[in-house]
Each structure stands twice: as C-alpha cells, then as structure tokens.
Amino acid sequence: MNSLTGKRILLTRAADQCEAIAELIAQRGAKTLCFPCLAVQCLSENIRHGLSALPENTAILLSSVNGVSCAAKALGDDFVPLFSRHQVIAVGSQTAAALTERGISVAWIASEASQEGLIQGFAEHGLPASVYFLRAEEGRDVLQQALQNQGAEVHLIHAYRTICPQGDAADTAQALERGEIDAVLLGSSRTARHYVQRIGNAQLANRPAVVVISAQVAAAAEGAGLSVQAVAKEASFAAMLDALAEYFEETRSVTEENRP
C-alpha cells in the first residue's frame, strides 16, 4: 500500500495554485487541505517599464511560476511576441512548464532550481550581453553579483511581492489541535514563516510532519520554530511527496520493530 494512502496533507501554496498540487496528492491516495500561506501581488508597472526596450543578445530569466503569471498579465497580448524574440531561461521545470503552456520556448532550465544552479547553467550555456531577471521583490542577490562579476549587464525587475493572507485560520488550527492533519508541505522560506504566523502558535504548527522543498527552506522553517521531518531531494512538489512517503515508511518500520 502507498504510505501516503489516507494521509491528510496541509498544502500552503497560494490559493490559485492549490488545485494542481491537490491532484498530485490525490494520485498518491492522500487528501488535501488547502491553507494558503502566500498571496501574490503583481507589480505590473515594474514589468512593463523594465521590459520596454530590450537590446539584442538579451536573456530573460524567470525564477518562478508567479513571475511568469505576472509577466503574462502585465504584458497582455505583447507577452508572447516580446518573449519569443529573446532567449528565455527558467530556474526549474515548473517555471518552464508555465512558459511552455503560454507558447514560449525555453532555451534551457537550471539543473538545480536555485540561483547557484543558474550560475552553473550560464557557465555551461554561455553568458549573454545582458540579463533581465524577473523575480520576487524580496530575495537573494547571489546570481546578480556572480553574473556582473563575469561582465554581464544584469537588470533586476521586481515582478511581484508575496504577502501573508489575512483570512481566518481558526478551522485549520482546530484541525491541528485535533490531530486531523498528518503533514504540511512548505515550498518556500516565506511560506514557512507565514504558516507559523497564520497558525499563531509554533508548537501547534509543529504537530504534523513538516516537509520542505529544499535545505534553504528547512533553515527558514527551523528559524520560525518548526522541526523539519523531511527535505525533498530536488526542488519539486513530487519530490516533497516522495520524501514524505519515505518518512512515513521509516516511521512505520521503526514502530513495528519496537512493538513487543
């Protein structure tokens, strides 16, 4: 039997992104409780202004599905024609899929879904004269510094900001209190912090198994007072579910070994 069968998993993605991952969870035999811990505000004027006059030999870099969605919304009918004229690079498979669904061909995808993975990707695929990097308002500057040190002109465009939703969390807190949630999936550092913020009690938020998408998110979760049980081996929700299944299987095996 699948070790996720019958498990109840709390999904903390933005509300409009919950359905696709819920389908993936259902395929594993588990049930999803959607509890958005991230809301996205597109910064459309930043996008339109930042992409208004792109020179030749330019790469457009997108680091998330949110960046793709906000760019498409901000540019409207100009989105596909503009992006089709330039090299487009995605940080991971989900971002690449969001671009492909909108008719944009992706030049290459970072082998590791991180800024470090992108640095390695540019080393392998070559560095354009300029890079227009669409990302969240908050974030690290490792990639920007590395490319600038190599002589590239980097234009950072804050395409969106993420905020903590303000809805009532009482039902989810009560479900945690009653032990009705087996695991919580945390896909970003900010989501981890917002999850604890929304629940309002780190001890209660710690009741289910905590699964994170990367070591960086694990550090943020632990900094917010959470104890992480599983870390995905690669940056995807499928890998998070694999890590969770492995955790539950190991827990079951230990329980059986200790049974008198």
C-alpha positions in Angstrom: 0.0 0.0 0.0 1.2 3.5 -0.8 2.5 5.0 2.5 0.5 8.2 1.8 -2.8 6.5 1.4 -5.4 8.0 3.7 -3.0 10.7 4.9 -4.3 14.3 5.3 -1.8 16.8 3.9 -1.9 20.6 4.5 -1.0 22.5 1.4 0.3 26.0 1.9 0.6 27.3 -1.7 -1.2 30.4 -3.0 -4.9 29.8 -3.4 -4.9 29.8 -7.2 -2.1 27.2 -7.2 -3.6 24.7 -4.9 -5.7 22.7 -7.3 -2.8 21.3 -9.5 -0.8 20.1 -6.5 -4.0 18.7 -4.9 -4.4 16.5 -7.9 -0.9 15.2 -7.5 -1.5 14.5 -3.8 -4.8 12.7 -4.7 -2.8 10.4 -7.1 -0.8 9.3 -4.1 -4.0 8.3 -2.3 -3.9 11.2 0.2 -6.3 14.0 1.0 -5.5 17.7 0.6 -6.5 20.6 2.9 -5.7 23.9 1.2 -4.4 26.6 3.6 -2.9 29.4 1.6 0.1 30.9 3.3 1.1 33.1 0.4 -0.6 35.7 -1.7 0.9 37.3 -4.7 0.7 41.0 -5.7 1.9 41.5 -9.3 4.0 44.7 -9.9 2.8 45.2 -13.4 4.2 48.7 -13.9 7.7 47.4 -12.9 7.4 44.7 -15.5 6.2 46.9 -18.3 8.8 49.5 -17.7 11.6 47.0 -17.1 10.9 45.2 -20.4 10.0 48.2 -22.5 13.3 48.4 -24.6 15.3 45.2 -24.7 18.6 45.2 -26.6 19.9 42.4 -28.8 21.6 39.4 -27.2 19.4 39.6 -24.2 18.2 36.8 -21.9 15.0 37.0 -20.0 15.3 35.0 -16.8 12.3 33.8 -14.7 12.7 32.2 -11.3 9.1 31.2 -10.5 5.6 30.4 -11.9 4.5 33.6 -10.2 6.9 35.6 -12.3 5.6 34.0 -15.4 1.9 34.7 -14.5 2.6 38.3 -13.5 4.6 39.0 -16.7 1.8 37.5 -18.9 -0.8 39.6 -17.0 1.2 42.8 -17.2 2.1 42.5 -20.9 -1.2 41.0 -22.2 -1.1 40.5 -26.0 2.6 41.7 -26.1 3.8 38.8 -23.9 4.3 36.1 -26.5 5.8 38.4 -29.2 8.2 40.0 -26.8 9.4 36.8 -25.1 9.7 35.0 -28.4 12.3 37.5 -29.7 14.7 36.7 -26.8 16.4 33.8 -25.1 14.2 32.7 -22.2 15.7 30.8 -19.2 13.8 29.1 -16.4 15.0 28.3 -12.9 13.1 25.0 -12.8 10.7 22.6 -14.5 7.5 24.2 -13.1 8.5 27.6 -14.3 9.5 26.1 -17.7 6.1 24.4 -17.9 4.3 27.6 -17.2 6.1 29.3 -20.1 5.6 26.4 -22.5 1.8 26.4 -21.7 1.8 30.1 -22.8 3.6 29.4 -26.1 7.1 30.4 -25.0 10.1 28.2 -25.9 12.6 27.8 -23.1 16.3 27.9 -24.1 17.4 25.9 -21.0 16.5 25.1 -17.5 18.8 25.2 -14.5 19.8 21.6 -13.4 19.3 22.8 -9.8 16.4 25.0 -9.1 18.3 27.8 -7.4 20.4 30.8 -8.1 23.5 28.6 -7.8 22.0 26.3 -10.4 21.5 29.2 -12.7 25.1 30.4 -12.3 26.3 26.9 -13.3 23.8 26.9 -16.2 25.3 30.2 -17.6 28.8 28.7 -17.2 27.6 25.7 -19.4 25.4 27.5 -21.9 27.3 30.8 -22.3 26.7 34.3 -20.9 24.6 36.8 -22.9 25.5 40.5 -23.0 22.6 41.4 -20.8 20.2 39.5 -18.5 16.7 40.8 -17.4 15.9 38.9 -14.2 12.2 38.8 -13.2 11.8 37.8 -9.6 10.1 38.5 -6.3 10.6 41.8 -4.6 12.4 40.0 -1.8 15.3 37.6 -2.5 19.0 37.0 -2.6 21.4 38.8 -4.9 23.9 35.9 -5.4 23.1 35.5 -9.1 23.2 39.2 -9.9 26.6 39.6 -8.3 28.0 36.5 -10.0 26.9 37.5 -13.5 28.0 41.1 -13.0 31.5 39.8 -11.9 31.6 37.9 -15.2 30.9 41.1 -17.2 27.2 40.7 -17.9 24.8 43.6 -17.6 22.1 42.5 -15.2 18.7 44.2 -14.9 16.7 43.2 -11.8 13.0 43.5 -12.3 10.8 43.1 -9.2 7.8 41.4 -10.8 5.8 40.7 -7.7 5.7 40.7 -4.0 4.4 38.0 -1.7 2.4 38.7 1.4 0.7 36.7 4.2 -3.0 36.1 3.6 -5.3 37.6 6.3 -8.1 35.1 6.3 -9.4 33.3 9.4 -7.2 30.3 10.3 -9.4 29.0 13.1 -10.6 25.9 11.3 -7.1 24.8 10.4 -5.8 25.5 13.9 -8.6 23.4 15.3 -7.8 20.6 12.8 -4.2 20.7 14.0 -5.3 20.6 17.6 -7.5 17.5 17.0 -4.6 15.7 15.2 -6.5 15.7 11.9 -3.5 16.8 9.8 -0.7 14.3 9.2 1.7 16.6 7.3 2.3 20.1 6.0 4.1 20.9 2.8 6.3 24.1 2.7 7.5 25.2 -0.7 9.4 28.4 0.2 11.0 30.2 3.1 8.4 32.9 3.2 5.6 30.3 3.2 7.2 28.6 6.2 7.2 31.8 8.1 3.7 32.7 7.1 2.4 29.3 8.1 3.6 29.8 11.7 2.3 33.4 11.6 -1.1 32.3 10.4 -1.4 29.5 13.0 -0.1 31.8 15.7 1.5 29.0 17.7 4.7 27.3 16.7 4.0 24.3 18.9 0.7 23.7 17.3 2.1 24.3 13.8 4.7 21.6 14.6 2.1 18.8 15.2 2.1 17.4 11.7 5.2 16.1 9.9 6.9 19.1 8.3 8.2 18.6 4.8 10.2 21.3 2.9 11.3 21.7 -0.7 15.0 22.5 0.0 17.7 22.9 2.6 17.2 26.7 2.4 13.5 26.3 3.3 14.4 23.9 6.1 16.7 26.6 7.6 13.9 29.1 7.4 11.3 26.7 8.9 13.6 25.9 11.8 14.2 29.6 12.3 10.5 30.0 12.6 10.3 27.4 15.3 9.4 24.3 13.3 11.0 20.9 13.4 11.6 19.5 9.9 11.0 15.8 9.3 11.7 15.6 5.6 13.6 17.5 2.9 12.9 16.9 -0.8 15.9 15.6 -2.8 15.1 18.0 -5.6 13.0 21.2 -5.8 9.6 19.9 -6.8 6.3 19.0 -5.1 6.6 15.5 -6.4 9.9 15.1 -4.7 8.4 16.5 -1.5 5.7 13.8 -1.6 8.4 11.2 -2.2 10.3 12.4 0.9 7.1 12.4 2.9 6.3 8.8 1.8 9.8 7.7 2.8 9.4 9.4 6.2 6.1 7.7 6.9 7.5 4.3 5.8 10.6 4.7 8.1 8.3 5.7 10.9 6.1 2.7 10.4 9.1 0.4 10.2 10.5 1.7 13.5 7.1 1.4 15.2 6.9 -2.3 14.1 10.4 -3.0 15.2 9.7 -1.6 18.7 6.4 -3.4 19.0 6.6 -6.1 21.8 
